[in-house]
């Protein structure tokens, strides 16, 4: 995954342990360690709220991992965005990567 990576908070700890110990998730299960603004930004992106595209740019995400069951709207928006391409699509998740400019 090309950093920085956005993934569901409920999967972030697993990514650290199982995929890449150097992975620095946007948010983890230790949600109490993050600022209120940071948590709100995570929710806005996760739910594909109107400000989500602006937040994705603000944080410079190059890879976005989506829970297909709980983040359907985000997946749909990324599929329709010309700046993103689907790198993987499975039953549980989809992985989107920013297209090279």
N, C-alpha and C positions, 0 to 999 in steps of 0.2 A: 504494500500500500504506500502510495506517495503521501508524505505528510504535508500539512496537518490533516488528520483524519477526524471526521465526525461519525460517531456511531451511537446507537441507543445506550443510554446510561446503564440499563440493566444488562448489557453485554460487555461493557468496558473492562470490568475486572477480569473477565475471561480472556479478553484480548491481551491484556498485560501478562497473564500467567501462561496461556497456551500458545499464543501467536508470536508475541514480540515483547520481551521485557523492557525494551526501550520505547515502546509505544506510550505516548503521552496523551491519554484521552482527554477530550474536552470536558467531560464530567464522568464521575464514577458513582458507585453505590455509596460512597462517603459524601453524599450530597451536602451534609452539614458543614463541610469544609469549604464550600464555594459561596461566593457572595450571592445575594438575592438577585442582582442584575444578571449574573452569570447563569443562574438557574432559570430565570425568565427567558433569557436568550435561547437556552437549550430547548425550552418548551415551545417557543415561537418557531424555531427551525423545525422541530419534530412534528409540529402540527401544521407546518407550511402556512403559517399566518402571513398576512400581507408583507410584513417586515422581514420575512425569512431570507429572501434573496439578498437584501442589504446586509443582513447579519452573516450570511455565508461569505460574502465579499469581505466584510469587516475582519473576520477571523482567517480568511485566506484558505479555506478548506480546498484540498485537491482531491480528496477521496471522501465519499459519503456512503456509509453503510446504513441500509434501511431495513427495519423490521416490516416485512410485507403484510403482516397481520395488523399491526398497530400504527403504521406510518404510511398508509396507502396514499394519502393526499401528497405527501412529500415525494414518494416514488413517482407518482403521476406528473408532478411539476418538473422533476428532474428529467424524466423521459421527454417532456415537451420543450425543454430548454436547450437551445442550440449549443450552449457552452459545455454541456455534459453529455457523456456517452455511457451506455450500460456496459460494464466490464463483466458482470456476472448477474444472472437472475436465476434464483432457485425457489423452492417452495417457501422457505423461511425468510430468506433475505435477498436483497439485491445490492449490488455494489456499483456505484457510479464514480466515474473519474472525470476530472476536468479535462476538456480537450486542449491540446497544445495550441498556443496562439501563433 
